[in-house]
Amino acid sequence: MDAPTERAATRPSLGITALGSYAPPRIVTNADFEARMDTTAEWIESRTGIRERRHSAPDEFTSHMGVGAVRDLLARDPDALQDVDVVICATASPDALFPSTAALIAGQVGLAGTGAFDLSTACSGFVYGLSMAQGLILAGTARRVLVIGGEVLSKIVDQDDRATAILFGDGAGAAVVGPVPDGYGFQEFILGADSAGGPALFKGCIADRLPDGTRMGPKADMNGREVFKFAVRVLGNSGTEVLKKTGLTSRDVDWVIPHQANIRIIEAAMERFGIPMEKTVVNLDRYGNTSSATIPLVLREAVDDGRVRDGQQLLLVAFGGGLSWAAGTMKWWGGAPSLSAVAQAEAVA
């Protein structure tokens, strides 16, 4: 293994110091879709890997998802928000254009008055948010940053459209970014976006069309074939690039934490990495694609069941609307109250 880059070796060690998640209780199964549209439960699972997903209640929105994730974080570590002075909410389904969903969440979890803003890169948003948090702390703008990935995608897709309705679910994850012991935490990030791919995956807001003339309606729209090809390429390329930037190879990776979009996309990307699926954390069978929430949701689960442990090398990879992509490497620190299965078991006892 090559040595890490000189830049990474000389800057302060920053990483995730607390982690929480939330998914609404309502479960929507493939059989529910089979009962009302031209599809079968077996077809959905075979094409996507998804068996069920969570849908928010009519009066639940992204701020509710985010508050739930932060409260879970606080239940695991009551002191987790100490010194947090910026809140970032990565979301493609904000409560409003303004006030920001980040500010709405901050006001409900004891962080009113902190800096707060939303980040819009769809499914790659949480990894973008971790990188932004690191930059804010290194610049001296913040001491600790609360990063939330939250979505209510069930409200922005057409529930009668088989191409999108079966894929997406609701939920949120929350992480505090701050100082960690030397040798742990974030190593490198790769971020990117290409608007030429915008017509393949979009959701209108104010404009009625994209610059190329593609018309946009009130619901999300997706060209599944084009998104699939894009996703496999950029997940493979960005993951390979960030490993090289870190001075690592695929053999050094203990766990890949990928965006949970489609099991076929994940399998194809892992084949490009040369990393077996046994080293890939997947929970999309039970949550579907929750966009910016997928990575914190699956990471929280892997920490809880003991797969992700102190000192392990993680690779985070994601793609999303934009079309955007993000990848990051980190050495997992399990020393905080919410970051190891052992600590969680002791807290319950």
C-alpha positions in Angstrom: 0.0 0.0 0.0 1.3 3.4 -0.9 1.6 6.1 1.7 -1.3 8.6 2.1 -0.9 11.9 0.3 1.3 14.5 2.1 -1.7 16.9 2.2 -3.9 14.4 4.1 -1.0 13.5 6.5 -0.4 17.1 7.6 -3.9 18.3 8.2 -5.9 17.7 11.4 -7.8 14.4 11.7 -11.5 14.9 11.1 -14.2 12.3 10.8 -17.6 11.2 12.0 -18.0 11.5 15.7 -21.7 10.6 16.1 -24.3 8.9 13.9 -28.1 8.4 13.9 -30.9 7.4 11.5 -34.6 7.5 11.1 -37.1 5.7 8.8 -40.9 6.3 9.0 -42.8 3.2 10.2 -45.1 2.7 7.2 -43.7 -0.2 5.1 -44.8 -0.4 1.4 -44.1 -3.8 -0.1 -43.7 -4.9 -3.7 -47.0 -6.7 -3.3 -48.6 -3.3 -2.6 -47.5 -2.2 -6.1 -48.5 -5.5 -7.7 -52.0 -4.9 -6.4 -52.5 -1.6 -8.3 -50.2 -1.5 -11.3 -48.9 -3.7 -14.1 -46.1 -5.4 -12.3 -45.3 -8.2 -10.0 -43.4 -8.4 -6.7 -40.9 -10.8 -8.3 -40.3 -8.5 -11.3 -39.5 -5.6 -9.0 -37.1 -7.5 -6.8 -35.3 -9.2 -9.7 -34.7 -5.9 -11.5 -33.9 -3.8 -8.5 -33.1 -5.9 -5.4 -35.8 -4.0 -3.5 -38.5 -5.9 -1.6 -39.9 -3.0 0.5 -39.5 0.7 1.2 -40.7 3.2 3.8 -43.2 6.0 3.1 -43.8 9.0 5.2 -47.2 10.0 6.5 -49.1 12.8 4.6 -48.1 15.3 7.2 -44.4 14.2 7.5 -41.8 16.0 5.5 -38.0 16.0 5.2 -37.5 18.2 8.3 -39.4 15.5 10.3 -37.1 12.8 8.9 -34.0 14.9 9.8 -35.3 15.6 13.3 -35.9 11.9 13.8 -32.4 11.0 12.8 -30.8 13.7 15.1 -32.9 12.5 18.0 -31.7 9.0 17.4 -28.2 10.3 17.4 -28.8 12.1 20.7 -30.4 9.0 22.3 -27.2 7.2 21.6 -24.9 10.1 22.6 -26.6 13.0 24.5 -23.5 15.2 24.2 -23.1 14.6 20.4 -24.2 18.2 19.4 -21.8 20.0 21.7 -19.8 22.6 19.7 -21.8 22.1 16.5 -22.1 25.5 14.9 -23.1 24.6 11.3 -25.9 22.4 10.1 -26.0 21.0 6.5 -29.0 19.2 5.1 -28.5 17.3 1.9 -31.8 16.8 0.2 -33.6 16.6 -3.1 -37.0 17.0 -1.4 -36.8 20.1 0.9 -39.7 21.3 2.9 -39.4 24.7 1.1 -36.9 26.6 -1.0 -36.6 28.9 2.1 -36.4 28.6 5.0 -33.8 25.9 4.5 -34.7 22.4 5.8 -31.4 22.6 7.6 -32.6 25.6 9.6 -35.9 24.0 10.3 -34.2 20.9 11.7 -31.7 23.0 13.7 -34.5 24.9 15.4 -36.0 21.7 16.6 -32.9 20.0 18.0 -31.4 22.8 20.1 -29.3 24.4 17.4 -31.2 27.5 16.6 -28.9 30.3 15.6 -26.2 28.1 14.1 -25.3 28.4 10.4 -27.6 26.3 8.3 -28.0 25.5 4.6 -29.3 22.9 2.3 -27.2 21.1 -0.3 -28.7 19.9 -3.6 -26.8 17.1 -5.3 -29.5 14.5 -4.9 -28.3 11.0 -4.0 -24.6 12.0 -3.7 -25.5 14.8 -1.3 -24.5 13.1 2.0 -20.9 12.4 0.8 -20.8 16.0 -0.6 -21.9 17.1 2.8 -19.2 15.3 4.6 -16.6 16.9 2.4 -18.2 20.4 2.9 -18.1 19.8 6.7 -14.5 18.9 6.6 -13.7 22.0 4.6 -15.6 24.3 6.9 -13.7 23.0 9.9 -10.3 23.1 8.2 -11.1 26.7 7.2 -11.8 27.7 10.8 -15.5 28.5 10.1 -16.9 25.7 12.2 -15.8 23.6 15.1 -18.2 20.7 14.5 -20.8 20.3 11.7 -24.0 18.3 11.7 -24.6 16.7 8.3 -28.0 15.3 7.5 -29.2 13.4 4.5 -33.0 13.4 4.4 -35.7 12.7 1.9 -39.4 12.2 1.3 -39.1 11.0 -2.2 -42.5 9.3 -2.1 -44.0 12.8 -2.3 -42.1 13.9 -5.4 -42.5 10.8 -7.6 -45.6 9.8 -9.4 -46.9 6.8 -7.4 -48.6 5.5 -10.6 -45.3 5.5 -12.6 -43.7 2.1 -12.4 -40.4 3.4 -13.5 -39.9 5.6 -10.4 -42.5 4.7 -7.8 -41.1 1.2 -7.1 -37.6 2.5 -6.5 -37.8 5.3 -4.0 -38.4 5.6 -0.2 -38.2 8.0 2.7 -35.8 8.4 5.6 -32.8 10.3 7.0 -29.4 9.9 8.5 -27.4 12.3 10.6 -23.7 12.5 11.4 -21.6 14.9 13.4 -18.2 15.7 11.8 -15.4 16.8 14.1 -11.9 16.0 15.4 -11.0 12.3 15.7 -7.7 10.7 16.9 -4.7 10.8 14.6 -4.8 8.1 12.0 -8.6 8.0 11.8 -11.2 9.8 9.9 -11.5 11.3 6.4 -8.7 10.8 3.9 -9.7 12.1 0.5 -12.9 13.1 -1.4 -13.7 13.2 -5.1 -16.7 15.4 -6.2 -18.2 15.9 -9.6 -21.2 16.8 -11.7 -22.2 17.0 -15.4 -25.4 18.8 -16.3 -25.3 17.1 -19.8 -26.8 14.1 -18.0 -29.6 16.3 -16.4 -32.3 15.2 -18.9 -31.8 11.6 -17.6 -32.9 12.4 -14.1 -34.6 15.6 -13.0 -37.3 17.2 -10.9 -38.7 20.6 -11.9 -38.9 23.6 -9.6 -39.3 27.1 -11.1 -38.3 26.6 -14.7 -40.6 24.6 -17.0 -37.7 23.1 -18.9 -33.9 22.4 -18.8 -31.5 24.5 -20.9 -31.6 21.8 -23.7 -35.4 22.1 -23.9 -36.3 19.1 -21.9 -39.7 19.8 -20.3 -40.1 19.3 -16.6 -43.3 18.6 -14.7 -44.1 18.6 -11.0 -42.9 15.0 -10.4 -39.4 13.5 -10.7 -38.6 11.9 -14.1 -35.9 9.3 -14.9 -34.5 7.6 -17.9 -33.5 4.3 -16.2 -31.3 3.0 -19.0 -29.2 6.1 -19.2 -28.9 6.5 -15.4 -27.8 2.8 -15.1 -25.0 3.3 -17.6 -23.9 6.6 -16.0 -24.0 5.1 -12.5 -21.9 2.1 -13.2 -19.3 4.2 -15.0 -19.0 7.0 -12.4 -19.2 4.8 -9.3 -16.3 2.7 -10.7 -14.3 5.7 -11.9 -14.8 7.9 -8.8 -14.1 5.0 -6.5 -10.9 4.1 -8.3 -9.8 7.7 -8.4 -10.3 8.4 -4.7 -8.5 5.2 -3.8 -5.6 6.3 -5.9 -5.7 9.8 -4.4 -5.6 8.2 -1.0 -2.7 5.9 -1.8 -4.8 2.7 -1.5 -5.9 -0.2 -3.7 -9.1 -2.1 -3.7 -7.3 -4.8 -1.5 -7.0 -2.3 1.3 -10.8 -1.7 1.6 -12.6 -3.5 4.4 -16.1 -2.2 3.4 -17.6 -0.4 0.5 -20.6 1.9 1.6 -22.4 2.5 -1.7 -25.4 4.6 -2.6 -28.4 2.2 -2.5 -30.0 2.7 -5.9 -30.2 -0.7 -7.6 -28.5 -4.0 -6.7 -27.5 -4.5 -10.4 -25.7 -1.1 -10.3 -23.9 -2.0 -7.1 -22.9 -5.4 -8.4 -21.6 -3.9 -11.7 -19.6 -1.2 -9.9 -18.0 -3.7 -7.5 -17.0 -5.8 -10.4 -15.2 -2.8 -11.9 -13.4 -2.3 -8.5 -12.5 -5.9 -8.2 -14.1 -5.9 -4.8 -16.4 -8.9 -3.9 -20.0 -8.2 -2.9 -19.2 -9.7 0.5 -17.3 -6.5 1.3 -20.3 -4.3 0.3 -22.9 -3.1 2.7 -26.4 -3.3 1.3 -29.9 -2.6 2.8 -31.8 -1.4 -0.3 -33.9 -4.6 -0.1 -35.7 -3.1 2.9 -35.5 0.7 2.3 -35.2 1.2 -1.4 -33.5 4.3 -2.8 -33.7 7.0 -0.2 -31.3 9.3 -2.2 -29.2 11.4 0.2 -30.2 9.2 3.1 -29.0 5.9 1.8 -25.3 6.0 2.9 -26.0 7.2 6.5 -28.8 4.6 6.8 -26.7 1.7 5.7 -23.6 2.9 7.6 -25.7 3.1 10.8 -27.0 -0.4 10.3 -23.5 -1.8 9.6 -22.1 -0.2 12.8 -25.0 -1.5 14.8 -24.6 -5.1 13.7 -20.8 -5.0 14.2 -19.7 -5.2 10.5 -18.1 -1.8 10.6 -15.5 -1.7 13.4 -12.8 0.6 14.7 -9.8 0.9 12.4 -11.4 -0.4 9.3 -10.9 1.2 5.9 -14.1 2.4 4.3 -14.9 3.5 0.7 -18.0 5.6 0.2 -19.4 6.0 -3.4 -22.5 7.7 -4.6 -24.1 9.2 -7.7 -27.3 11.2 -8.2 -29.2 13.8 -10.1 -27.2 16.5 -11.6 -25.9 14.2 -12.8 -23.5 14.2 -9.8 -21.1 11.8 -8.2 -19.0 11.7 -5.0 -16.6 9.3 -3.4 -14.6 9.4 -0.2 -12.2 7.3 1.9 -12.1 7.1 5.6 -10.6 5.1 8.5 -13.5 4.4 10.8 -13.2 5.6 14.4 -15.4 3.5 16.7 -14.4 5.2 20.0 -17.4 7.5 20.5 -20.6 6.4 22.2 -22.7 6.0 19.0 -20.0 4.5 16.8 -19.5 0.9 17.8 -21.8 -2.1 18.4 -19.9 -2.7 21.7 -20.7 0.8 22.9 -24.3 0.5 21.9 -24.6 -2.8 23.8 -23.1 -1.3 26.9 -25.4 1.7 26.7 -28.5 -0.6 26.5 -27.2 -2.7 29.5 
